[in-house]
């Protein structure tokens, strides 16, 4: 019973992963499909607004606001990048797992506990100079994220427990664990009875980059962390030996085993790396934006990052672009709500539609046959 | 000639258009909601009603931004900076830190926050707080008098002062009933001395509202006060299924008989926190230029808090009990009955 469940899960996860990883060379699936997906999603979003009695002028206004709020000003760009940082970091971790054939749903939990660890390290070690303090806090986040994720990796390697189920369960545990931790006297903020942590001291904060221009600009040094992580994951996946092992065991675990790779070790290592990146995402959020931990501080980033990784076709650069797009949608959505009075829920619908269309490339190709004909001809020439 | 005639007409139309747009954007009140959302039938909706009332009465513009998570507070406040908003109203205790940060970074911007009192006060922030325990005291007394099982229940969203003040007053009211009538009505879910009780730890989950109410009902409670914004709607759904003989709900913030019309029959009464009237008042002062930072306290005496009409229960609640409630209300206002100890 449990074995057949495992097999079904494996098969369906593999099917999803194959689509994300194998299509990467294909220019059509990597670029054209996402572009059309965004266009169709925006169009359908407009239809949904029409259906909910929003007039055409307001719809036009709301899309102008979406563009203005995401890239239309310095503060819009700052907000887009700020929102993209944790999405890209966590998305990179997930992409790495996908490459290794692991469908990790646990980024949310790894992000929460990683962020929590970063906050605790930050206020416990108050008084250190920032050159030590900040890296230590970031490292604590990455380490705890890695440890938490490797539980699921170990369960899979040692017992065959499927990572989809174990990471979902670990997420649920992390929510309650966070509630509990935030109530502990050495973590809870003085004078408060609700679950809220002490604040991050200044020397552990990721410095704001643009506050000398305007104190409201929130872009922080985590953006460098994000770019470094993109480079690192790219190197790890495509240039390093362990990355080759990840990809080999993701493509064909049996062949990898016969080639002498230790599958259990690879699973745990891949999960741990993914968890470290998710933990880093949590740490960058608390050290760069929030300054403290509260029960809902992850705000679903760990789940959105799954979409980011899938949309980026599990390629580091793709993840960066997808994360920027999602960040732009978040920042622009706020402006949309403000200028046109359109509900923020609509942005969630548009995001979901984009994912639906990206997950179904055939649907997009059917909708826009002319968008793909030219490419096919070009390909036909080389065949 | 015709051209000459047309020109002033066109100019007049242009001028009229220009005037109407400048008049419309002359004064804008912006609001940032808490995570419960603008349509929570309770906390955020009541505060937003204040902005809408001000819009109708004063002809101003009103805009809002919903926070979907706590991490949105700063981002939402940021996107309101830049001079478009004449006054920014933030709704909820949890936004206290974010509002303070924004107010200190933008000293020329007027802010007002519902449910937070700064100590010391910030010159450009007006805190709106409510002596909700006075109204909850009345509701506790009423519930104790109506309960058949002699057991009342309550639970909160998060253990923060603006939530627990409801529970404090509710327990105090029930205790006062016991002292006056030599009764022994118990309140489950909140210990005012230990400051501990039942909390859902969120202001969103209707499922939690249902399961917490179910637990209290299983322990014998037949009237429940959920203090968690939209979470209470889940409790109301349970009461609707069980029937109001088995379980009644006391609404919070708004008169939930009116804001939750599908389940209106389950509400014995509602503890009103008139955020709509204080928000409107703040917008008025901001528009007329008399805005000052500091503290605005809503009480029974100034109608900042109160309890809603009994509506469907008007017939079932005994006249004696209603008379006692009126007397207690007067006693709280003149200070002869102490709500808090």
Interface residues (C-beta under 8 A of the other chain):
Chain A: X69 X75 X79 X82 X83 X179 X192 X193 X194 X195 X215 X216 X218 X285 X289 X290 X294 X295 X296 X297 X299 X300 X331 X334 X335 X337 X338 X341 X343 X344
Chain B: X30 X35 X63 X64 X65 X66 X68 X69 X70 X71 X72 X74 X75 X76 X78 X79 X80 X81 X82 X94 X102 X105 X106 X158 X159 X160 X164 X195 X201 X202
